[in-house]
Structure formats: structure tokens, C-alpha cells
């Protein structure tokens, strides 16, 4: 079996196991512990497990359904993914606090007399159920707050982050040249033409000299998503738009999308570079295929040496690379600025902490020895339509002559 088919199966297997274990815990804390009523347990348990099944089937459902039809199904499943994560986190924290408090209280209280054991057992059961219901109610309130805000933040206009970068070798005539970076838009069952039109309007308001799209543009076929992606044709720039593949393009047909984007007037950089600017004042825009493409079985993969072949290393350069990997190597080979995405900045808390622990450069602007890296949190979202502590962004980069 090819790597491109094996990876989704491994991911689905791990996700299925975590879903079953997580929902077993949620059933215990939210359903079994809160009531002994058999009917309540059957109905609430059925709803809980139904949401779990819908969550697992969201990705498959989204690809099988025609565009625009029954979007509520993947929306509900993916939103439940975030809600389940917050419920688990909150209940685990409350359970830990309760356990510590119980042990401290037990250490301060003497053992009861034998004749008082029966009445205290009844009181203990009532108290246990009260605490279980209180914890469940608190967890639901916390989860509702986080998911409600996060969903609003996901579909609301991305923030515009502006940075200035002194680019080695940039001609004086190009001082103040502006790039706009879009990345990880994930056009698909939830992000469609309306979102794209609003994003294009934001981009045009910034009056960019060039637009850079650093991968994970789509989650689906050209036939299904082409009308939504076509909104990019309405972006107005002086020197065009440039695109490199992300890992999700390889799941959606990287060759087909490369051809479709070229037809829309977008320059696709697959391990190559082009000159941007005027004949007498220009810099190199370099693009590489996704860092993880070798695991998909595709013949098109990350090749920085090929992308730089024939380039004068003294010229100013901007590298478009989906993942914030290999930056220092690229800098040693003359790259002044690398624009990346992929991490989503964790997308929503507490995954923001996990991503920060995994990636050395997880989000934001980094500089070493006069060389720069910017990692965008992404303009859209993937999976759960939730953004908490990692708002979506459009990045405006002003290039300054050194």
C-alpha cells in the first residue's frame, strides 16, 4: 500500500481509538454519574455516541456530499470534536481538583463510628451525585463559552498583522515593496465562496505589490471547489500572485490544482524561482513543494537545491515553503525571508501549547543573523471551525532595503 493511502488510515485508526476512549470517559462523567435513571442513560448515551460517530465520519461525509449540500453534517461533527476536547479537559481538571480536595479532607477527618456508617453512606451517595452534576454543568458552560467564541472567531474576518523586514540585497528602488501572505485557507465544505470573497476584499484593501499563498489552499477536488477558489482571480496586485503546495494539496490532487491555479493567472512555484519587480530592480521569489510530500508517494517533493539552481545568491530572495522547516539551511544558501504556515498556531487552546512544544517556530516572526522567518497561523481553519488564542490572519510584509 502506498504511503499516500497508508497515512490517512493510520490517522483514522488513532483518531478512532482516542474517540472511543474519550467518549467512554464522557459517558461516565456526563451521563452515568449524573443520574441512575435508565431512560436518561439510554437517550443521553445514544446522543453522545452518535456525535462521536458523526465526528469520525465528518471528513468522509464532507468529501462524498456535493458542494453546498448538508454542510451542517460536517459542521456538527467537527464542532463536536472541539467541544469534546474542551469537555474532556474541563472534566479532567475538575476531577483532579476534587480528588486532591477529597484526600486533604480525608486526612483531617477521623474515621466514623460503625453505627453511623449507613446514614453517612446515603448522604455520601447524594453528595457524590450533586458533585457529578455540578461538574457536568460547569464543564458544559465552559465548553459552550470556548466553542461559541471560537466558532465566531473562525468565520469572522482574519486579523491583519503587519511586519517590516529588512531584506538583504533588496534594491533601493524596491524599498517599501509589500507582500501579502495567505496560507492554510482550507477551502472545502465549510469555507466556500462567501469567505473567499470577503478575504479577497481585505487583500485588495491592503494594495499589495504581490500575494503569496503558502499552501493548504484546498481540501477537495478542482471540480468541487474551483468556483470558490476562483475568487482569487479578483485579487489586484502589481506583480501577481505566487503559490506553493501544502500537504493537503497532495490529498486533493496537486497536479490538477497546479494546472487550475495557473489558468487563474496564479504563478505556481514547484521547486523553482522567478524574478519579481522591474528589469533594473528585482528580487527572486523562490518556491518549494511541501516538506512532507515525500511521504505521499508523489514524484513532486521538497527540493531546495533545484529551486535555487542558477540563482545568484547575492540577489534578494523570498522563499515560500508551506512548513517552517529547513529555515536555517535555506538562510545559509542565501534566502533572506521565508514565509510559511502549516502549524495554524495550534488553532485553538490547549492545542496551541502542544504545537508550541512540537515546533521550534510555531507562529510569528523570527530573525537570526539578519535572516527572517514568518510563520502564519493561517487564514482559514482545518477540521473544527474553532479558533481560540490563535486567531486567523492575513500577513502584510513590507520589504525594506538593507
C-alpha positions as CSV (number, residue, x, y, z in Angstrom):
1,X,0.0,0.0,0.0
2,X,1.3,3.4,-0.9
3,X,2.2,6.0,1.7
4,X,-0.5,8.4,0.4
5,X,-3.1,5.8,1.3
6,X,-1.5,4.4,4.5
7,X,-1.1,7.8,6.3
8,X,-4.9,8.5,6.3
9,X,-5.6,5.0,7.5
10,X,-3.1,5.3,10.4
11,X,-4.5,8.7,11.3
12,X,-8.1,7.4,11.2
13,X,-7.2,4.4,13.4
14,X,-5.5,6.5,16.1
15,X,-8.4,9.0,16.0
16,X,-11.0,6.2,16.3
17,X,-9.2,4.8,19.3
18,X,-8.9,8.2,21.0
19,X,-12.6,8.9,20.2
20,X,-13.8,5.7,21.8
21,X,-11.7,6.2,24.9
22,X,-12.7,9.8,25.2
23,X,-16.4,9.1,24.8
24,X,-16.3,6.3,27.3
25,X,-15.0,8.9,29.8
26,X,-17.5,11.5,28.8
27,X,-20.3,8.9,29.2
28,X,-19.2,8.1,32.7
29,X,-18.9,11.7,33.8
30,X,-21.8,13.3,32.0
31,X,-24.3,10.5,31.9
32,X,-23.7,7.6,34.3
33,X,-22.5,9.6,37.2
34,X,-25.2,12.3,37.0
35,X,-28.3,10.0,37.1
36,X,-29.3,6.4,37.7
37,X,-32.4,6.7,35.5
38,X,-32.2,4.0,32.8
39,X,-34.1,6.1,30.2
40,X,-31.7,9.1,30.7
41,X,-28.7,6.9,30.3
42,X,-30.1,5.4,27.1
43,X,-31.1,8.7,25.5
44,X,-28.1,10.8,26.6
45,X,-25.7,7.9,25.8
46,X,-27.2,7.5,22.4
47,X,-26.8,11.2,21.6
48,X,-23.2,11.1,22.9
49,X,-22.1,8.1,20.8
50,X,-24.0,9.5,17.8
51,X,-22.0,12.7,18.0
52,X,-18.8,10.6,18.3
53,X,-19.7,8.6,15.1
54,X,-20.6,11.8,13.3
55,X,-17.2,13.3,14.3
56,X,-15.3,10.4,12.9
57,X,-17.3,10.5,9.7
58,X,-17.0,14.2,9.1
59,X,-14.0,14.0,6.8
60,X,-15.6,11.2,4.7
61,X,-19.0,12.9,4.7
62,X,-17.5,16.2,3.5
63,X,-15.8,14.6,0.5
64,X,-18.8,12.5,-0.5
65,X,-21.5,15.2,-0.3
66,X,-21.9,17.6,-3.3
67,X,-20.6,21.1,-2.6
68,X,-23.1,23.1,-0.5
69,X,-25.4,20.2,0.4
70,X,-25.9,19.2,4.0
71,X,-23.0,21.3,5.2
72,X,-24.5,21.0,8.7
73,X,-23.3,17.4,9.0
74,X,-19.5,18.0,8.8
75,X,-20.0,21.3,10.7
76,X,-21.7,19.5,13.6
77,X,-19.2,16.7,13.6
78,X,-16.2,18.9,13.5
79,X,-17.6,21.3,16.1
80,X,-18.3,18.4,18.4
81,X,-14.6,17.5,18.0
82,X,-13.6,20.8,19.7
83,X,-16.5,20.6,22.2
84,X,-15.4,17.0,23.2
85,X,-11.8,18.2,23.7
86,X,-12.9,21.1,26.0
87,X,-15.3,18.8,27.9
88,X,-12.6,16.2,28.5
89,X,-10.1,18.9,29.6
90,X,-12.5,20.6,31.9
91,X,-13.8,17.4,33.5
92,X,-10.3,16.0,34.0
93,X,-9.2,19.3,35.7
94,X,-12.3,19.3,37.9
95,X,-11.8,15.6,38.7
96,X,-8.2,16.3,39.7
97,X,-9.2,19.2,41.9
98,X,-11.9,17.1,43.5
99,X,-9.5,14.2,44.1
100,X,-6.9,16.4,45.8
101,X,-9.6,18.1,48.0
102,X,-11.1,14.7,48.9
103,X,-7.7,13.4,50.1
104,X,-6.9,16.5,52.1
105,X,-10.4,16.4,53.7
106,X,-10.0,12.7,54.5
107,X,-6.7,13.3,56.1
108,X,-8.2,15.8,58.5
109,X,-11.3,13.8,59.4
110,X,-11.4,10.9,61.9
111,X,-13.0,7.6,60.8
112,X,-16.8,7.5,61.7
113,X,-18.2,5.2,64.3
114,X,-19.6,1.8,63.0
115,X,-23.2,2.7,63.8
116,X,-23.0,5.9,61.7
117,X,-21.8,4.2,58.5
118,X,-25.3,3.5,56.9
119,X,-26.7,7.1,57.2
120,X,-23.4,8.5,56.0
121,X,-23.4,6.2,53.0
122,X,-26.7,7.6,51.9
123,X,-25.5,11.1,52.4
124,X,-22.3,10.3,50.6
125,X,-24.2,9.0,47.5
126,X,-26.4,12.1,47.4
127,X,-23.3,14.3,47.7
128,X,-21.5,12.3,45.0
129,X,-24.3,12.8,42.6
130,X,-24.6,16.5,43.4
131,X,-20.9,17.0,42.8
132,X,-21.1,15.0,39.5
133,X,-24.0,17.2,38.2
134,X,-22.2,20.3,39.3
135,X,-19.0,19.3,37.5
136,X,-21.0,18.3,34.4
137,X,-22.9,21.6,34.4
138,X,-19.7,23.6,34.8
139,X,-17.9,21.7,32.1
140,X,-20.8,22.3,29.7
141,X,-20.8,26.1,30.5
142,X,-17.0,26.4,30.0
143,X,-17.2,24.4,26.7
144,X,-20.1,26.4,25.4
145,X,-18.2,29.6,26.0
146,X,-15.0,28.5,24.4
147,X,-16.6,26.8,21.4
148,X,-19.1,29.6,20.8
149,X,-16.4,32.3,20.8
150,X,-14.0,30.1,18.8
151,X,-16.6,29.5,16.1
152,X,-17.4,33.2,15.8
153,X,-13.7,33.9,15.5
154,X,-13.2,31.3,12.8
155,X,-15.8,32.7,10.4
156,X,-15.1,36.4,11.3
157,X,-12.6,38.3,9.2
158,X,-9.0,37.4,9.8
159,X,-6.9,39.9,11.6
160,X,-4.2,41.7,9.5
161,X,-0.7,41.5,11.0
162,X,1.8,43.9,9.6
163,X,5.5,43.5,9.8
164,X,8.5,45.2,8.3
165,X,11.5,43.1,7.2
166,X,14.9,44.4,6.1
167,X,15.7,42.1,3.2
168,X,19.4,41.6,2.4
169,X,20.2,42.7,-1.2
170,X,16.9,44.4,-1.9
171,X,17.4,47.2,-4.4
172,X,16.7,50.7,-3.1
173,X,14.1,51.1,-5.8
174,X,12.0,48.4,-4.2
175,X,12.2,49.7,-0.6
176,X,8.7,49.5,0.7
177,X,7.6,46.7,-1.6
178,X,4.6,45.0,0.1
179,X,3.8,41.3,0.2
180,X,0.5,39.8,1.5
181,X,0.7,36.2,2.7
182,X,-2.3,33.9,2.7
183,X,-2.0,30.4,3.9
184,X,-3.9,27.4,5.2
185,X,-7.2,28.7,3.9
186,X,-8.6,25.1,3.5
187,X,-11.4,25.9,1.1
188,X,-13.8,23.0,1.5
189,X,-17.2,22.1,2.8
190,X,-17.2,24.9,5.4
191,X,-15.0,27.6,3.8
192,X,-16.5,28.5,0.4
193,X,-17.1,31.4,-1.9
194,X,-18.5,33.8,0.6
195,X,-15.5,33.5,2.9
196,X,-13.2,33.8,-0.1
197,X,-14.9,37.0,-1.5
198,X,-14.5,38.7,1.9
199,X,-10.8,37.6,2.1
200,X,-10.2,39.0,-1.4
201,X,-11.8,42.3,-0.3
202,X,-9.4,42.5,2.6
203,X,-6.4,41.8,0.4
204,X,-7.3,44.4,-2.1
205,X,-7.7,47.0,0.6
206,X,-4.1,46.4,1.5
207,X,-3.0,47.2,-2.1
208,X,-0.2,44.6,-2.2
209,X,2.5,44.5,-4.7
210,X,2.4,40.7,-4.7
211,X,0.4,38.0,-2.9
212,X,2.0,34.8,-1.6
213,X,-0.2,31.7,-1.0
214,X,1.9,29.2,1.1
215,X,-0.1,26.0,0.7
216,X,-3.1,24.1,2.1
217,X,-5.4,26.2,0.0
218,X,-7.9,23.4,-0.6
219,X,-9.5,20.3,0.8
220,X,-11.2,18.8,-2.2
221,X,-11.2,18.5,-6.0
222,X,-10.9,21.1,-8.6
223,X,-14.4,20.2,-9.8
224,X,-16.0,20.7,-6.4
225,X,-14.1,23.7,-5.2
226,X,-13.0,25.5,-8.3
227,X,-15.8,28.1,-8.2
228,X,-14.9,29.1,-4.7
229,X,-11.1,29.3,-5.3
230,X,-11.8,31.3,-8.5
231,X,-12.4,34.3,-6.2
232,X,-8.6,34.6,-6.1
233,X,-8.7,35.9,-9.6
234,X,-10.2,39.1,-8.2
235,X,-7.1,40.0,-6.2
236,X,-5.4,43.0,-7.6
237,X,-1.6,43.3,-7.4
238,X,1.2,45.0,-9.3
239,X,3.4,41.9,-9.7
240,X,1.0,38.9,-9.4
241,X,0.2,36.0,-7.1
242,X,2.5,33.1,-6.2
243,X,1.6,29.7,-4.9
244,X,3.3,26.7,-3.4
245,X,1.8,23.3,-2.4
246,X,1.0,22.3,1.2
247,X,0.4,18.7,2.4
248,X,-3.4,19.0,1.8
249,X,-2.9,19.7,-1.9
250,X,-1.4,16.2,-2.2
251,X,-4.6,14.7,-0.8
252,X,-6.7,16.8,-3.2
253,X,-4.7,16.4,-6.4
254,X,-1.6,18.6,-6.5
255,X,-1.1,18.3,-10.3
256,X,-4.8,19.2,-11.1
257,X,-4.7,22.1,-8.7
258,X,-1.4,23.4,-10.1
259,X,-2.9,23.5,-13.6
260,X,-6.2,25.1,-12.4
261,X,-4.3,27.9,-10.5
262,X,-2.1,28.6,-13.5
263,X,-5.3,29.0,-15.6
264,X,-6.5,31.6,-13.0
265,X,-3.3,33.6,-13.5
266,X,-1.5,32.5,-10.4
267,X,2.2,31.5,-10.7
268,X,2.8,28.1,-9.2
269,X,6.3,27.6,-7.9
270,X,7.2,24.0,-7.7
271,X,10.9,23.9,-6.8
272,X,11.8,26.8,-8.9
273,X,12.3,30.6,-8.7
274,X,11.2,33.6,-10.7
275,X,12.2,37.3,-10.8
276,X,9.8,39.8,-9.3
277,X,9.9,43.5,-10.0
278,X,11.3,45.7,-12.8
279,X,14.2,44.7,-15.1
280,X,16.5,47.1,-13.3
281,X,15.3,46.4,-9.8
282,X,14.0,43.0,-8.8
283,X,14.4,40.1,-6.3
284,X,13.9,36.3,-6.5
285,X,10.6,34.6,-5.4
286,X,11.6,31.0,-4.7
287,X,9.0,28.3,-4.1
288,X,9.4,24.7,-2.9
289,X,6.9,21.8,-2.7
290,X,5.7,20.7,0.7
291,X,8.4,19.3,3.1
292,X,6.3,16.2,3.8
293,X,5.4,15.4,0.2
294,X,7.9,12.5,0.1
295,X,5.5,10.6,2.4
296,X,2.6,10.9,0.0
297,X,4.1,8.9,-2.8
298,X,4.2,11.9,-5.2
299,X,7.1,12.4,-7.5
300,X,7.0,16.1,-6.7
301,X,8.6,16.8,-3.3
302,X,10.6,19.4,-1.5
303,X,13.9,20.2,-3.4
304,X,15.5,23.5,-2.3
305,X,18.6,22.9,-4.4
306,X,16.6,22.5,-7.5
307,X,14.6,25.7,-6.6
308,X,17.8,27.7,-6.2
309,X,19.5,26.3,-9.3
310,X,21.0,29.0,-11.4
311,X,20.2,31.8,-8.9
312,X,22.7,34.5,-7.9
313,X,23.0,34.1,-4.1
314,X,23.7,37.8,-3.8
315,X,20.3,38.8,-5.0
316,X,17.5,39.5,-2.5
317,X,15.2,36.5,-2.1
318,X,11.9,35.4,-0.6
319,X,11.2,31.6,-0.1
320,X,7.7,30.3,0.0
321,X,7.6,27.0,1.9
322,X,4.5,25.6,3.5
323,X,6.1,24.2,6.6
324,X,8.5,26.2,8.8
325,X,11.2,23.5,8.3
326,X,14.8,23.8,7.0
327,X,14.8,27.5,7.5
328,X,18.4,27.8,8.7
329,X,19.6,25.7,5.8
330,X,17.7,28.0,3.4
331,X,19.2,31.0,5.1
332,X,22.7,29.6,4.7
333,X,22.0,29.3,1.0
334,X,21.1,32.9,0.7
335,X,17.4,33.1,1.5
336,X,16.6,36.4,3.2
337,X,13.0,35.7,4.2
338,X,11.0,32.5,4.4
339,X,7.2,32.6,4.5
340,X,5.5,29.5,6.0
341,X,2.3,28.3,7.6
342,X,1.1,24.8,8.4
343,X,1.0,24.9,12.2
344,X,-2.1,27.1,12.5
345,X,-0.5,28.3,15.7
346,X,-2.3,25.3,17.3
347,X,-5.7,26.7,16.1
348,X,-7.3,26.5,19.5
349,X,-6.2,26.3,23.1
350,X,-4.9,24.0,24.6
351,X,-3.5,22.6,21.3
352,X,-1.7,25.9,21.0
353,X,0.5,24.7,23.8
354,X,1.1,21.3,22.1
355,X,2.1,22.9,18.8
356,X,4.4,25.3,20.5
357,X,6.1,22.4,22.2
358,X,6.4,20.4,18.9
359,X,7.5,23.2,16.6
360,X,10.5,25.4,17.4
361,X,9.0,28.1,15.2
362,X,5.2,27.7,15.7
363,X,3.9,31.2,14.8
364,X,5.1,34.7,14.3
365,X,8.3,36.5,13.2
366,X,11.8,35.1,13.8
367,X,15.2,36.5,13.0
368,X,18.7,35.1,13.1
369,X,21.8,36.8,11.7
370,X,19.7,39.2,9.6
371,X,17.7,36.4,8.0
372,X,13.9,36.2,8.6
373,X,11.1,33.6,9.0
374,X,7.5,34.4,9.4
375,X,5.1,31.5,10.3
376,X,1.4,32.5,9.8
377,X,-1.3,31.0,11.9
378,X,-3.3,30.6,8.8
379,X,-6.2,32.4,7.2
380,X,-8.9,29.7,7.5
381,X,-9.1,26.6,9.6
382,X,-9.0,22.8,9.3
383,X,-11.4,20.4,11.0
384,X,-13.1,22.1,13.9
385,X,-14.4,25.5,12.9
386,X,-12.9,26.9,16.1
387,X,-10.2,29.5,16.8
388,X,-9.2,30.2,20.4
389,X,-6.0,32.1,21.3
390,X,-4.8,31.7,17.7
391,X,-6.9,34.0,15.5
392,X,-6.8,33.6,11.7
393,X,-4.5,36.1,10.0
394,X,-3.6,37.8,6.8
395,X,0.0,38.9,6.9
396,X,1.3,42.1,5.3
397,X,5.1,42.2,4.9
398,X,6.9,45.4,4.0
399,X,10.3,44.8,2.5
400,X,13.0,47.3,3.4
401,X,16.3,47.8,1.6
402,X,19.3,47.0,3.7
